[in-house]
Amino acid sequence: MSGDRRDPREERIRRMLDGPHPVLPPDLAMRAVRHGGRRLRLRRAVRRTALWLAAVALVVFLVWAGVEQPWETEPAQVTPPLEGW
């Protein structure tokens, strides 16, 4: 049925793909490798920094918990009156 009729958009796309292709710069692959290397180094640096900050936060929390000991109750500040002695 519709095998003999093609979509006009499909025809335009076929003409574009069959036409002349743009010339790529000869150093495109090297630039892509350099860009990818920079992104990889940046990602590693961010990950390393995040892990370092998490370790510092853990140490700070452990020191605070060791000094303050928030799980213990505070001693009573007011003593009951002594009567009948």
C-alpha positions as CSV (number, residue, x, y, z in Angstrom):
1,M,0.0,0.0,0.0
2,S,2.3,2.7,1.2
3,G,5.5,1.0,0.0
4,D,5.6,3.1,-3.1
5,R,5.0,6.4,-1.4
6,R,7.7,7.8,0.9
7,D,7.4,10.4,3.6
8,P,8.7,13.8,2.4
9,R,10.7,14.2,5.5
10,E,12.4,10.8,4.9
11,E,13.2,11.9,1.4
12,R,14.8,15.1,2.7
13,I,16.9,13.2,5.2
14,R,18.0,10.7,2.5
15,R,19.1,13.6,0.3
16,M,21.1,15.1,3.1
17,L,22.8,11.9,4.0
18,D,23.6,11.2,0.3
19,G,25.0,14.7,-0.2
20,P,28.5,16.0,0.4
21,H,29.7,15.5,4.0
22,P,31.5,18.3,5.8
23,V,35.2,18.1,6.2
24,L,36.4,17.3,9.7
25,P,39.5,18.9,11.2
26,P,42.4,16.5,11.1
27,D,43.1,17.0,14.9
28,L,39.5,16.3,16.0
29,A,40.4,12.9,17.5
30,M,43.4,14.4,19.5
31,R,41.2,17.2,20.8
32,A,38.5,14.8,21.9
33,V,41.2,12.7,23.7
34,R,42.5,15.7,25.5
35,H,39.1,16.9,26.5
36,G,38.1,13.4,27.7
37,G,41.4,13.3,29.7
38,R,40.6,16.6,31.4
39,R,37.1,15.5,32.3
40,L,38.4,12.3,33.7
41,R,41.0,14.0,35.8
42,L,38.4,16.5,37.0
43,R,36.0,13.8,38.0
44,R,38.8,11.9,39.9
45,A,39.8,15.1,41.7
46,V,36.1,15.8,42.7
47,R,35.7,12.2,43.9
48,R,39.0,12.4,45.9
49,T,38.0,15.7,47.5
50,A,34.5,14.4,48.4
51,L,36.0,11.3,50.1
52,W,38.6,13.4,51.9
53,L,35.8,15.8,53.2
54,A,33.7,12.8,54.3
55,A,36.7,11.3,56.2
56,V,37.4,14.7,57.9
57,A,33.7,15.0,58.8
58,L,33.7,11.5,60.3
59,V,36.8,12.2,62.4
60,V,35.3,15.5,63.6
61,F,32.1,13.7,64.6
62,L,34.0,11.0,66.4
63,V,36.0,13.5,68.3
64,W,32.9,15.5,69.2
65,A,31.1,12.3,70.3
66,G,34.1,11.3,72.4
67,V,34.3,14.6,74.2
68,E,30.6,15.4,74.7
69,Q,29.3,11.9,75.1
70,P,25.7,12.8,74.1
71,W,24.4,9.4,75.1
72,E,25.0,10.0,78.8
73,T,22.5,11.9,80.9
74,E,23.7,15.1,82.6
75,P,23.9,15.1,86.4
76,A,21.1,16.8,88.3
77,Q,21.9,20.5,89.0
78,V,19.5,20.7,91.9
79,T,19.7,18.4,94.9
80,P,16.6,17.8,97.0
81,P,16.4,19.5,100.4
82,L,17.6,17.5,103.4
83,E,14.9,17.5,106.1
84,G,14.5,15.5,109.2
85,W,18.1,15.0,110.2
